[in-house]
Amino acid sequence: MLIELDDDPRYRRVTFRWSPQPGARVPKEVVLRLGTMTDRAFAEGKLASFLFEREGDGWFKTMRLRSDLRCVYRFFLDFEDELRAGQPSRDDWYGRLSTESTVADPLNPLTFPPIGGDDGLPSESLLELPDAPPQPWWRPRDSTRRGTVTRYELTSSILGNTRRVWIYRPAGHDAIDDRVALAVVLDGDCWIDIDLQVTLDNLIAEGRIPPTVAVMVDSMDQTTRMRELTGDGHATFLRFLLEELLPWVRERERFTDDPARTVIAGQSMGGLTAAYVGLHAPQWFGSVLTQSGSFWWPRGSEFDVDGRALIREFVAAPAVPVRFYQEAGLLEWLLLDVNRHMRDVLLAKGYDVNYREYHGGHDWACWRGGIADGLIALLGSR
């Protein structure tokens, strides 16, 4: 990968290259899967704009990109010679992306781990251009005292299933009193994959947040996640949090009963659910951290009159004592407008909202830094 200056200092010219190994099968086409940008191009029928050009025995693709971009990417190797003539169906295209034909960039040493058991796919490549927002908290530091993470199995009679729950205890937790903060983090299996505990260690060691117990709740599988984190599942999942999870954690850990120091955090559908929890249980969760919240939910009715249901709830309900940290990516073409709508409603209702937009997509590489910023905003010195 080659990064070059552009005539406009706000941009860079980035050239990606790929060549087959000696004796390896040679594809007919190579496609750049550049985060959310390629997904949007596919949705708009413009996938051909992400096809590589041939150069001798290899392929290359040059893109003009804003210099504050951060995203993950892969190369898709097409052995069927179909993509230049026309786009495959949606199911066919996304089915292909989950095969061994999707590879990381061999010329880029920066990688991002597969998240949530991503169908056995290898690590993705990471693109961070020079003006991307700094992310200083996720790298391990030799000088930082480390907390511990313990994995449990929790059976829920309310949800009717058993899931993994990870509890992070900050260093020196046994000497900490009951005022320790609490963060309940949805999609905990994903956060374990990218070592959220390292971020927590560093934030606590630097005094950016108080000592904090973090409870990372497994989302199990996509079917369960969609059932629990949308629509009618919200009320049931909230009962699980209040009647089962929090009492279960309190049997094992000491933490505050101050809702202002108790955070519920989620991404995408989890971000939608975190906002729901804040609205309906402010006496327990007084701080909401939502990243790329799916506030469009649901979609599909005529004129979309049933869409943005949770935003409508916030409009109709009296404001409650909850603070928000909310962020969304400028490249999230399906989510950006609804996140701005949610922000505007919260501000109009008088909520304390810290809102941020970053130049990226629906991307764990962006959320990894954003969750630290959100915890600082919600739990740090006021």
Residue pairs with C-beta under 8 A, 6 or more apart in sequence:
1 14
1 15
1 16
1 17
1 105
1 107
1 108
1 127
2 14
2 15
2 17
3 12
3 13
3 14
3 129
3 130
4 12
4 13
4 14
4 15
5 12
5 13
6 12
6 13
6 64
9 67
10 66
10 67
10 68
10 131
11 64
11 65
11 66
11 67
12 64
12 65
12 66
12 67
12 129
12 130
13 62
13 63
13 64
13 65
14 62
14 63
14 64
14 65
14 127
14 129
15 60
15 61
15 62
15 63
16 32
16 52
16 60
16 61
16 62
16 63
16 73
16 75
16 105
17 55
17 58
17 59
17 60
17 107
18 30
18 52
18 58
18 59
18 60
18 75
18 103
18 105
18 106
19 57
19 58
19 59
20 26
20 27
20 57
20 58
25 79
27 77
27 78
27 79
27 101
28 78
28 79
28 80
28 81
29 51
29 52
29 77
29 78
29 81
29 83
29 84
30 51
30 52
30 59
30 61
30 75
30 76
30 77
30 78
31 38
31 47
31 50
31 51
31 52
31 75
31 76
31 78
31 83
32 38
32 50
32 51
32 52
32 61
32 63
32 73
32 75
32 76
33 50
33 73
33 74
33 75
33 76
33 97
33 102
34 50
34 63
34 71
34 73
34 127
35 71
35 72
35 73
35 331
35 360
35 361
35 362
35 363
36 71
36 329
36 331
36 332
36 333
36 360
36 361
36 362
36 363
37 50
37 71
37 331
37 361
38 47
38 50
39 361
40 331
40 333
41 47
41 49
41 50
42 87
42 90
42 93
45 87
47 83
47 87
47 93
48 83
48 84
50 61
51 61
51 83
51 84
52 59
52 60
52 61
52 75
53 59
53 60
53 61
65 129
66 129
66 131
66 359
67 129
67 130
67 131
68 129
68 131
68 132
68 133
68 358
68 359
69 127
69 128
69 129
69 132
69 359
69 360
70 126
70 127
70 128
70 129
70 132
70 133
70 358
70 359
70 360
70 363
70 365
70 366
70 369
71 126
71 127
71 331
71 360
71 361
71 363
71 365
71 366
72 112
72 124
72 125
72 126
72 127
72 363
72 364
72 365
73 105
73 124
73 125
73 126
73 127
74 102
74 103
74 104
74 105
74 124
74 125
75 102
75 103
75 104
75 105
76 96
76 97
76 101
76 102
77 101
77 102
77 103
78 96
78 101
79 101
82 88
87 93
88 96
96 102
98 119
98 121
102 121
103 122
104 111
104 122
104 123
104 124
104 125
105 125
108 125
108 126
108 127
110 125
110 126
110 127
110 128
111 123
111 124
111 125
111 126
112 123
112 124
112 125
112 126
112 194
112 364
112 365
113 123
113 193
113 194
114 120
114 121
114 122
114 123
114 124
114 193
115 190
115 193
115 194
115 364
116 187
116 189
116 190
116 193
116 219
117 189
126 365
132 359
132 360
133 358
133 369
134 369
135 368
135 369
135 372
136 202
137 198
137 199
137 202
137 203
137 369
137 372
138 194
138 195
138 198
138 199
138 202
138 368
138 369
138 372
139 198
139 202
140 195
140 198
140 201
141 201
141 202
141 205
143 205
144 201
144 202
144 205
145 171
145 172
145 201
145 205
146 171
146 197
146 201
147 168
147 169
147 170
147 171
147 173
147 197
147 200
147 201
147 204
148 168
148 169
149 166
149 167
149 168
149 169
149 192
149 197
150 166
150 167
150 169
151 164
151 165
151 166
152 164
152 165
152 166
152 167
153 162
153 163
153 164
153 165
154 162
154 163
154 164
154 165
154 244
154 245
154 248
155 161
155 162
156 162
156 163
156 240
156 244
157 244
158 236
158 239
158 240
158 243
158 244
159 228
159 236
159 237
159 240
161 220
161 224
163 217
163 218
163 220
164 188
164 189
164 218
165 188
165 215
165 216
165 217
165 218
165 245
166 188
166 192
166 215
166 216
166 218
167 213
167 214
167 215
167 216
167 249
167 252
167 253
168 196
168 197
168 200
168 212
168 213
168 214
168 215
168 216
169 213
169 253
170 176
170 180
170 200
170 201
170 204
170 211
170 212
170 213
171 201
171 204
171 205
172 211
173 180
173 211
173 213
173 253
173 254
176 211
176 254
177 254
178 254
178 255
178 256
178 257
179 210
179 256
179 258
179 261
180 210
180 211
180 212
180 213
180 253
180 254
180 255
180 256
181 209
181 210
181 211
181 212
181 213
181 255
181 256
181 261
181 262
181 263
181 379
182 212
182 213
182 214
182 215
182 249
182 255
182 256
182 261
182 262
182 263
183 212
183 213
183 214
183 215
183 262
183 263
183 264
183 265
183 289
183 375
183 379
184 214
184 215
184 217
184 241
184 245
184 262
184 263
184 264
184 265
184 285
185 191
185 196
185 214
185 215
185 216
185 217
185 265
185 266
185 371
186 217
186 219
186 229
186 264
186 265
186 266
186 267
186 270
186 273
186 274
187 217
187 219
187 225
187 266
187 267
187 270
188 215
188 216
188 217
188 218
188 219
189 216
189 218
189 219
189 220
190 219
190 267
190 364
191 216
191 371
192 216
194 364
194 368
196 214
196 216
196 371
197 214
199 368
199 371
199 372
200 209
200 212
200 214
200 375
203 209
203 212
203 372
203 375
203 376
204 210
204 211
204 212
208 375
208 376
208 380
209 375
209 376
209 379
209 380
210 261
210 379
212 375
212 379
213 249
213 253
213 254
213 255
215 245
215 249
217 245
219 225
219 228
219 229
219 270
225 269
226 269
227 233
228 236
228 237
228 273
229 237
229 266
229 269
229 270
229 272
229 273
230 269
230 272
230 273
230 294
230 297
230 298
231 297
231 298
231 309
234 273
234 276
234 280
235 280
237 273
238 276
238 277
238 280
238 281
241 264
241 277
241 281
241 284
242 281
242 284
246 284
249 255
255 262
256 262
258 286
259 282
259 283
259 284
259 285
259 286
259 287
259 321
259 322
260 286
260 287
260 321
260 323
261 286
261 287
261 379
262 284
262 285
262 286
262 287
263 285
263 287
263 288
263 289
263 375
263 378
263 379
264 274
264 277
264 278
264 285
264 287
264 288
264 289
265 274
265 288
265 289
265 290
265 291
265 371
265 374
265 375
266 272
266 273
266 274
266 289
266 290
266 291
266 293
267 290
267 291
267 292
267 364
267 367
268 291
268 292
268 293
268 294
268 362
269 294
269 297
271 290
271 291
271 292
271 293
271 294
271 295
272 290
272 293
272 294
272 295
272 297
272 310
274 288
274 289
274 290
274 293
275 288
275 290
275 293
275 295
275 310
275 314
275 324
275 342
276 310
276 313
277 285
277 288
278 285
278 286
278 287
278 288
278 320
278 322
278 324
279 310
279 313
279 314
279 317
279 320
279 322
282 320
282 321
282 322
285 322
286 321
286 322
286 323
287 322
287 323
287 324
287 325
287 378
287 379
288 322
288 323
288 324
288 325
289 324
289 325
289 371
289 374
289 375
289 378
290 324
290 325
290 326
290 327
291 326
291 327
291 328
291 367
291 370
291 371
291 374
292 327
292 328
292 329
292 332
292 335
292 339
292 362
292 367
293 326
293 328
293 335
293 338
293 339
293 342
294 335
295 308
295 310
295 311
295 335
295 338
295 339
295 341
295 342
296 307
296 308
296 334
296 335
296 338
297 307
297 308
297 309
297 310
298 306
298 307
298 309
299 307
301 307
308 338
308 341
310 342
311 338
311 341
311 342
311 345
314 342
314 345
314 346
314 349
315 345
315 349
319 349
319 350
319 351
322 351
323 351
323 352
323 353
323 354
323 378
324 346
324 351
324 352
324 353
324 354
324 355
325 353
325 354
325 356
325 373
325 374
325 377
325 378
326 339
326 342
326 343
326 346
326 353
326 354
326 355
326 356
327 355
327 356
327 357
327 358
327 370
327 373
327 374
328 335
328 336
328 339
328 340
328 357
328 358
329 335
329 336
329 357
329 358
329 359
329 360
329 361
329 362
329 363
329 366
330 336
330 357
330 358
330 359
330 360
331 359
331 360
331 361
332 339
332 361
332 362
335 362
336 357
343 353
343 355
346 353
347 353
354 374
354 377
354 378
356 370
356 373
358 366
358 370
360 366
